[in-house]
Amino acid sequence: MVNIFLLAIIAANVLISMKGFNDESFFRKYQFHVGSIRAGEQIRMISSAFLHADIVHLAFNMIALYSFAPVITETLGNLTFLLIYAGSLIFGSLLTMVFHGNEYNYRAVGASGAVTGIIYSSILLYPDMVIGIFGIIPLPAYIFGIGYLLYSIYGMKSRADNIGHTAHFGGAIGGYAITLIKEPILFEQSTYMVILLAIPIIILFIMAKMGKL
């Protein structure tokens, strides 16, 4: 039976995104836009996570969420799932403001930050589970997680595409941190993995401190 909380989040994403697809003024009013946020429209930091650029963007995020959310709900419960989703969403927006706060025309939409937080939390809980890359290539979850965040750092540095790599990374930090706060026993049970999965996060902040991003 599909979790009612998961269904509610997916429904909200679908309904709000569809509204945005058909109403450009609505889309522009609630998308992530640094200039507007700095002018006082902080609601965009949350509302933008329920808008998507197109149907493919929406479908990709919702399929990923549907695939990984049960790992959290069945292991940590519904309330923790909601906390990780919301917290990762906020972390993603906050990190985006940290790195792009002076770029007044910077815009973004999508649930990717929140979804990445759910994925990274799942990986922290079950680092040895197998993830199928493109549905065919099996890869241990922890290798996928570390590789994905290292790629996100590359994307943040190169800015060669229109993907919100910063929000993805912020979401992953949120999922990682909240999971450890809720399950501190992981520090004892999975010390090696806790440290290993923190490496990309440490690299990011070292590079930021050195002005390399």
DACOR-V235721 format. One record per run of one state. SS is the DSSP state (H for helix, E for strand, C for the rest). FROM is the first residue (numbers start at 1). LEN is the number of residues. If there is no record, write none. Layout:
# DACOR-V235721
ss:SS from:FROM len:LEN
ss:SS from:FROM len:LEN
This chain:
# DACOR-V235721
ss:C from:1 len:3
ss:H from:4 len:19
ss:C from:23 len:1
ss:H from:24 len:7
ss:C from:31 len:1
ss:E from:32 len:2
ss:H from:34 len:5
ss:C from:39 len:5
ss:H from:44 len:7
ss:C from:51 len:4
ss:H from:55 len:22
ss:C from:77 len:1
ss:H from:78 len:23
ss:C from:101 len:6
ss:E from:107 len:2
ss:C from:109 len:3
ss:H from:112 len:14
ss:C from:126 len:4
ss:E from:130 len:4
ss:C from:134 len:3
ss:E from:137 len:4
ss:H from:141 len:18
ss:C from:159 len:6
ss:H from:165 len:18
ss:C from:183 len:3
ss:H from:186 len:4
ss:C from:190 len:1
ss:H from:191 len:19
ss:C from:210 len:4
